[in-house]
């Protein structure tokens, strides 16, 4: 298998895993929303004795969902770079992204140096 085929397979696997995670988090999130809609306080977290816990869970899952959606966007960007022939090059400095970084994070768009600088 060529390096490009390996990268494409890795990105597809990570994309599938991310899509499964998004679906799972969406089910969890909407389950919480649905369960609080008919609760004893009518979904009013402020006056529900367990409201703070429910609100925390909802926000926690929303944050995880946002992170998973960001990961999916990065995977799609990396796939576009693969199609364009620029996969493995840092979006900031244009230098090659290390193979170890791409193996660990197939959707990485920046090299370690630029990522550590927050670029």
C-alpha positions in Angstrom: 0.0 0.0 0.0 1.4 3.4 -1.0 1.9 6.2 1.5 -1.1 8.1 0.0 -3.3 5.0 0.2 -2.3 4.5 3.8 -3.0 8.2 4.6 -6.4 7.9 2.9 -7.3 4.8 4.8 -6.2 6.3 8.1 -8.3 9.5 7.4 -11.3 7.3 6.5 -11.0 5.3 9.7 -10.7 8.4 11.8 -13.6 10.0 10.0 -15.8 6.9 10.5 -14.9 6.9 14.2 -15.6 10.6 14.6 -19.0 10.3 12.8 -20.0 7.5 15.2 -18.9 9.6 18.2 -20.9 12.6 16.9 -24.0 10.4 16.5 -23.5 9.0 20.0 -23.1 12.5 21.6 -26.1 13.8 19.7 -28.2 10.9 21.1 -27.0 11.7 24.6 -27.6 15.4 24.2 -31.1 15.1 22.9 -31.9 12.5 25.5 -31.0 14.9 28.2 -32.9 17.7 26.6 -36.0 15.4 26.2 -35.8 14.1 29.8 -35.7 17.6 31.2 -38.5 19.0 29.0 -41.1 17.0 31.0 -39.4 17.1 34.4 -41.0 18.1 37.7 -39.9 21.7 37.1 -40.8 21.8 33.4 -37.1 21.9 32.3 -36.3 24.8 34.5 -32.8 23.9 35.7 -32.6 26.8 38.0 -35.5 25.6 40.2 -34.9 21.9 39.9 -32.9 20.3 42.8 -30.8 18.4 40.2 -30.8 21.2 37.7 -27.2 22.1 38.1 -26.2 18.5 37.5 -28.4 18.3 34.4 -27.1 21.6 33.1 -23.5 20.6 33.7 -24.1 17.3 31.8 -25.8 19.1 28.9 -23.0 21.6 28.6 -20.3 18.9 28.9 -21.9 16.9 26.1 -22.3 20.0 24.0 -18.6 20.8 24.5 -17.6 17.3 23.5 -19.9 17.5 20.5 -18.4 20.8 19.4 -14.9 19.2 19.7 -15.9 16.2 17.6 -17.4 18.5 15.0 -14.1 20.5 14.9 -12.3 17.2 14.5 -14.5 16.2 11.6 -13.8 19.6 9.9 -10.1 19.0 10.3 -10.4 15.5 8.8 -12.3 16.9 5.8 -9.6 19.6 5.4 -6.9 17.0 5.5 -8.8 14.9 2.9 -9.0 17.9 0.6 -5.3 18.4 1.1 -4.7 14.8 0.2 -6.7 15.2 -3.0 -4.9 18.4 -3.8 -1.5 16.8 -3.3 -0.5 19.0 -0.3 -1.3 16.5 2.5 1.5 16.3 5.0 2.6 20.0 4.5 2.1 22.4 7.4 -0.7 25.0 6.7 1.4 27.7 8.5 5.0 27.3 7.4 4.7 24.9 4.5 7.3 22.5 5.8 6.6 18.8 6.0 4.6 17.5 9.0 6.5 14.7 10.7 5.4 11.2 9.9 5.1 10.4 13.6 2.6 13.3 14.0 0.6 12.2 11.0 0.5 8.7 12.2 -0.8 9.8 15.6 -3.0 12.5 14.2 -3.8 11.9 10.6 -5.9 15.1 10.4 -3.0 17.3 11.6 -2.8 20.4 9.5 0.3 21.9 11.2 3.7 20.7 12.1 4.7 20.3 15.8 6.7 23.5 15.8 3.8 25.6 14.5 1.2 23.8 16.7 3.3 24.4 19.8 3.5 28.1 18.9 -0.3 28.2 18.7 -0.2 29.1 15.0 
